[in-house]
Amino acid sequence: MEAVSKTENTQYIELNMGPHHPATHGVLRLKLTLDGERVVRCEARIGYLHRGTEKTVEHKSYHQALIYTDRLDYLSPLTNNWAYVRAVEKLLGIDGKLPRRAEYLRVITGELSRISSHIVGAGTHVLDLGAWTFFLHAFREREKIYDLLEELTGQRMNNTYFRIGGVAADAPDGWLEKVYKWADEFEKKHHPELMDLIAANPIFVERTKGIGVIPPEMALNLGLTGPMIRGSGIKTDLRKDEPYSVYSEFDFEIPTGKNGDTYDRFMVRMEEMLQSVRIIKQAIEKMPEGDVLIDDYKIVPPPKRDAYTQIEKLIHHFKLVSEGVRVPPGEAYGAVEAPKGELGFYIVSDGSAKPYRFRIRPPSFINLQSIEHIAPGHLVADIIALIGTIDIVLGEVDR
Amino acid sequence: MISQIREKLGELATDVIEGIDMPTVITTKENLLKVIEVLKNELGFNTITDITAVDWYGRRDKRFDVVYHLRKVQSPHRVRIKVAIDDGEKVPSLVPIFEGANWLEREVFDMFGIEFEGHPNMKRILLWEGFPGHPLRKDFFWREEVPLPENE
């Protein structure tokens, strides 16, 4: 959209949208400069939820750091765990050497997380645009995912299911069948229902088509990732580009948009849910047997029974509980394709049991930057659509 | 990829190391922009992933490392660029090459107090104006009590 020129005898108005505005998905403040209804300039003010995660974790052991990662993008805690353990596993030299059952459980829970995050993303996005029914139906499905995750991990949110070297526990009996049943139902019944509700809805289409267009060059230049860059037609996804874990064993597509507008990004998210369902179903069908934690007592505590009866195991147990995992000196960057985009952890170790530097590469933070570039020229009402389409979680933006 | 990087960068890089996860280019702040341009235009590292810093307070002569991560989209290739600087030294800004560097550099400034030369808006981003010090420096006590800001 062309830049707005100031006409004679008009005055710009400055408007603060947020930090406590229901459509800002948290505590985001947008400082808008308006010419009538049109936005001339948009400046994002963030940091209201800054908790100093990076600093805090420098004083925690590698294992304690894990729970802080849950609380970044709290809509998708499992992929956050994953990115972090991946970085640590690279430093420990065990990346790709985990028991296969652990990798499969990671894939299943990670994809469940992706679906639930996209449900919130898409659901609240359309809720902001006035569609109530879609939101309710979508959130019913999210609640089912949370029930499944609760059964597996013990908690609805902030699951902390991953461990350095595997996952916390094996799936309970019958859990995989329940997930399969849910996935099948979602794919055949509920997803088409959701699409029927919204895809051709004239109000929704009118408010999203051609809004917030991001050309591919701009997406690359801004470093956007996830649905934000795929909506612009660039087919990139870390699960395909650098197939980590066991993703190379599954058959799935990377959906992309054409025009890079809000509608395309919404459709990319909807399609990604289906692809995640495909991955989950394949993973359950191919599920291997075996352990879910790596067999290395320098990283994972030995079974309790052994710790009570064998002195060497007791020492391992004691060292792991009192001090934690010691990670060899070096630096590593581990990233996964989180629902919002590329979530990475850059960890510098000095050989002690605490990370020397713990850097989070937050996809929401970097994606949010684009709002300053795409907002000018739009109406105030479109800003609501733009916030929804960027799909931010302020816990991750502000860290 | 690493030999290509060595060849293309030549004198511009002080060293190219094969890291655990990706090739790591060590360079100086004078050569930084040229290095990034060569990586972007000739080797196809077309998107910026991350900019951050590491504080080696009391452990090394040059106090900070500024660390850049670039990525080649639709491929598994990544590269890390590291520049060592002293406290108070400025680093050239990447904003003319990658627009996405804007907020990332502001965050580094906010957390470490490293200034970027030529940045269009070198202000704090997560913390408020007037916050005492830069929290990710190692000499900043991690449980420091900081007075809350006045209402804006």
Interface residues (C-beta under 8 A of the other chain):
Chain A: I46 G47 H50 G52 E54 K55 T56 E58 H59 K90 L91 G93 M218 L220 N221 L222 G223 L224 I229 I234 K235 T236 D241 E242 G330 E331 A332 Y333 G334 A335 E342 G344 Y346 V348 Y356 R357 R359 R361 F365 I366 Q369 H373 D398 R399
Chain B: G19 I20 D21 M22 N46 T47 I48 T49 D50 T52 V54 D55 V67 H69 V73 Q74 S75 P76 R78 R80 F98 E99 G100 A101 N102 W103 L104 E107 M111 I125 L126 L127 W128 P135 L136 F140 W142
